Amino acid sequence: MCPVTGSDIHDSEEDSRGHCFSPEAIPRVVLNWVQYNSILSIAWDECESRGKSIESILQIDARVVEYEKADIIIRKGDYGGSVLIPLEGEIRVNLEESGEKNFARKRVTRKRSWLSALGQIFRRKTPVERINANSSTDKVYTAKAHVPRLEIDLEEYMSKNLTRRIGLGEICGEIAALRRSPRTASIFAESDCKLLEIRWQGVREILKNSKEFSHYLEDLIGDRRHQIFSGMKTLTDLPEAIQRTLSAKSIFERWGSDHWNRNFRKIMQSQSSMIDRESIILQQGHHMDGLYVLLSGFARVTSKEGSEEKTVGYLRPGDVYGLKELMKLSRTGVSSPALRSIRAVGAIDLVVIPSNDFVEYVLPELKNLDVDQLGSEKGLISTELLNFFLDRRIVNGNQTMVIDLNRCTDCDDCVKACAVTHDGNPRFIREGYRHAKLMVATACMHCIDPVCLVGCPTGAIHREHSTGNVVITQSECIGCASCVESCPYDNIRTVEVQDANGEAVIDLETGKPVLKATKCDLCIDQPSGPACVNACPHDALHRINFSDASGVSSIVERITG
């Protein structure tokens, strides 16, 4: 796999990352105010005593941002990697689903023209592993650049929709930032305001060095966890009051390890049973104590047949389990044992809504309940294939490249097209995990749980706000290879940076070549989408989103016959 040049990583104007933090130092007056007037005051001295000052963290991982009245600061559903602390002015969080249409994103993606894309064919044709040090279209946006606004009268909007003011010195955005998940609510500026934005790497450092701040944030997330219900398919239309009641009565659980990727390669090489290594969340035949709703991660659904544990499906964030059993409870008043077992694949967060509370509060609110659809046990393919996808954690992918080996002729048109699109540098290997005539290529899957983000010290690798795609900002990459080490699928690599003459750029301090990370970007700037898929003359390449059960089934059925 030959990687990209720096010129090939593009951020759209509307969808730019917003995490390119300014090199300008945070003013002393702001730091003093934060130390004594914000929530960070509870962690300030404790961090100092451990030799890790919050001031030094903020100078690296924070910036001051300004917004004008009616600016949309955070959109519900967008991905974000930072928390916000109001310094001046007023901001509000939207608490009503009815008002969300006013926060809708107008998608503007900057793509090359067809003429420009065609011109790529006449460029360099020999793959060269390099990133161009002198050519980069990465843009650093200030907070005011491309900020969307509420296109309505603000006072009228607030009079018709339920909102809550976020006080000065308080913290918001912590749920999405720490869980690498979509924003749970929209936030807008009630007046001109100034905020301290801290990217999650900085928050993590403060959490590591302050037990008091860690406990506070855990309690805060607990208090706000009712927001989580609004993103669930089953519970999205529930009134705010019922969501709060359920959050108080429900049990929030964490299963598995956040660091499952560390031993993943070793486990795969051992060829031992993955099912035996997975924590059992719910045992088939045991008492069904409520509705299980996945918040993050994914789970294996199994059925005991004799002495054999058979994989029958999987669950992803937003999926629920136990509806059939609870529907029977509501009809007969008699509880039913669990029909299947659920196992944690990697690390997952889930909520258990007690059976009686579900029957009392949820069922009366649900309209035209489709048990099969809401259950989302994505088991429309064979057990053998399900095991293949789950054992290798491939169900983690939102954009997994699958190759039909029945159709593939090894012509390498896909690789050539990728190379042409990225200035002679293909970004994937036509190799990977194989099952019969199906192959999962070594290409970034844009995971639902992108563990590659966890160790990045600069935030160079991050989620795109609206699409959820995992991208790398070359200007912020320092070549530390933390993302390379963290990716369990070997889909990221580092390469040497070269100057305009093709010579390696040397770090003056170390005397070694400067490195940058690179991976598949889904040809974000191409008018027709991924070049590899479009170039295949035999229609052998497919991108699979494993949250789409029917789509997975259709493609798999086509490949396997």
Order of alpha helices (4+ residues) and beta strands (2+ residues): alpha-alpha-alpha-beta-beta-beta-beta-alpha-beta-alpha-beta-alpha-beta-beta-alpha-alpha-alpha-alpha-beta-alpha-beta-beta-beta-beta-alpha-beta-alpha-alpha-beta-alpha-beta-beta-beta-beta-alpha-beta-beta-alpha-beta-alpha
